[in-house]
């Protein structure tokens, strides 16, 4: 089996970049964010819908896939500006090859500590289930790609266990929070892929979001597990050249870098596979011994379970609420 390279495009506007993508006849990935409509009519910037007319430009592409823009949503907007219903409606508006579930990324710049990482795993689990339910209503479950999240390799297993019904042979599963990882190390890209290869059912394959080209030779031993990867890294080299030459970073320049980048990735797929030593998994944090910290931990666990079950919404996990919930637990323990 071979790993497919998917080109990330920043937009679907007619011009040199889209023209080149058509000529290359390579699968293309776009972010939902690039189709967003924003308005300042009420005095602040707010999301108001989708530029669905841009999708007409994609019909002559090899194929088109849709990402939920999870990292941009969290790092730029502090959360998804659009609802599950509006996002799934976008997914139903075009014959996408596949479309990724909403997910809550856990990169260092977004999830500040271990507790927030685990909170966001629960939100990701619920978002996957909600997307699947809405997809069933619209008849597009066949093209839905579940997305799993994690910081440690074992974190992804929490998502897999909760979404086990979606882990069927032939399924493609998106692996989030990958593009800013080191290749090596106990939390590195290869450690994550190696762990997933061990725990996923046979026949389930992966799409690795945002993986940079130098990692490809190290991914080749897992070609039986990795179906595809995407990147928009060519934009960085285009920006660097524009800065060095003191010229505009035009779409024509970016298109040239995109084509060169694609040829480079294809060449890397032909290299000899490289392997890294498998690191021992990180040990889980011990349970807190302090009664108040233990109450906080229990409160978080109970709220996460309610989010995953659908009894609470994705974003109903706030510090004041956790503390109030923990206070009730603390008092009950003291009274017992």
Secondary structure, 3 states (H helix, E strand, C coil): CCCEEEEECCCCCCCHHHHHHHHHCCCEEEEHHHHEEEECCCCCCEEEEECHHHHHHHCCCCCEEEECCHHHHHHHHCCCCCCHHHHHHHHCCCCCCEEECCCCCCCCCCCCCHHHHHHHHHHHHHHHHHHHHHHHHHCCHHHEECEECCCCHHHHHHHHHHCHHHCCCCCEEEECCCCCCCCCCCCCHHHHHHHHHHHCCCCCEEEECCCCHHHHHHHHHHCCCEEEEEECCHHHHHHHHHHHHCCCCCHHHHHHHHHHHHHHHHHHHCCCCCCCCCCCCCCCCCCCCCHHHHHHHHHHHHHHHHHHHCCCCCCCCCHHHHHHHHHHHHHHHHHC
